[in-house]
Amino acid sequence: MWEQQGTVLQLTGNLARCEARALLVWAAVGEFAPVRLVFAWTRAADVPLLLGQVNFFMEFDACFYRSRLFFEIHPKT
């Protein structure tokens, strides 16, 4: 519920005009234990999705192998 999200965020760039809120969720990535993730959320009609991963890369190590179209994710150690 939009009204229940109390933390207002200021977006930048071409989204600076959009009101945004912080969304905290518990998420399970693959078979790993659930972690708390933070996203930016806006109600703008032209941006109908969750924006960014505020702390994803603080919770997981990711290795990207672009030439092989492959990536790996592991929980932080």
C-alpha positions in Angstrom: 0.0 0.0 0.0 1.5 3.3 -1.2 0.2 5.3 1.8 1.8 2.9 4.3 5.3 3.4 2.9 6.6 6.2 5.2 10.1 6.7 3.8 10.0 9.2 1.0 13.0 9.2 -1.4 14.3 11.8 -3.8 15.0 10.2 -7.2 17.5 11.9 -9.6 17.9 12.3 -13.3 14.8 12.1 -15.5 12.9 10.6 -12.5 13.6 13.6 -10.2 10.0 14.8 -10.7 8.5 11.5 -9.5 7.5 10.9 -5.9 9.2 7.7 -4.6 9.1 5.6 -1.5 11.4 3.0 0.0 10.1 -0.5 0.0 11.7 -3.1 2.4 11.0 -6.7 1.6 12.3 -10.1 2.7 13.3 -11.9 -0.5 14.7 -15.3 -1.2 17.1 -15.4 -4.2 17.3 -18.9 -5.6 18.0 -21.5 -2.8 19.7 -19.0 -0.5 18.3 -17.9 2.9 16.0 -14.9 2.7 17.5 -11.5 3.2 16.1 -8.0 3.6 16.3 -6.0 0.4 15.5 -2.3 -0.1 14.0 -0.9 -3.3 12.9 2.5 -4.6 9.2 2.4 -5.7 7.4 5.1 -7.7 3.8 5.3 -8.8 4.7 7.2 -12.0 2.6 5.7 -14.8 5.6 5.7 -17.2 7.8 3.8 -14.6 5.6 0.8 -13.6 8.3 -1.2 -11.7 10.5 -1.3 -8.7 13.6 0.8 -9.2 17.1 -0.3 -8.4 18.7 -2.5 -5.8 19.7 -0.3 -2.9 21.5 -3.0 -0.9 21.5 -6.2 -3.2 25.2 -6.0 -3.8 25.8 -5.6 0.0 24.0 -8.9 0.6 25.3 -10.9 -2.4 28.5 -11.3 -4.4 27.8 -11.4 -8.1 30.1 -12.4 -10.9 29.1 -11.5 -14.5 30.6 -13.3 -17.5 29.2 -11.2 -20.3 31.0 -13.1 -23.2 29.3 -16.3 -22.0 25.9 -14.7 -21.2 26.2 -16.1 -17.7 26.3 -14.8 -14.1 26.7 -16.2 -10.6 25.3 -15.0 -7.3 26.5 -16.1 -3.9 25.5 -14.8 -0.4 28.1 -12.5 1.2 30.7 -14.2 3.2 
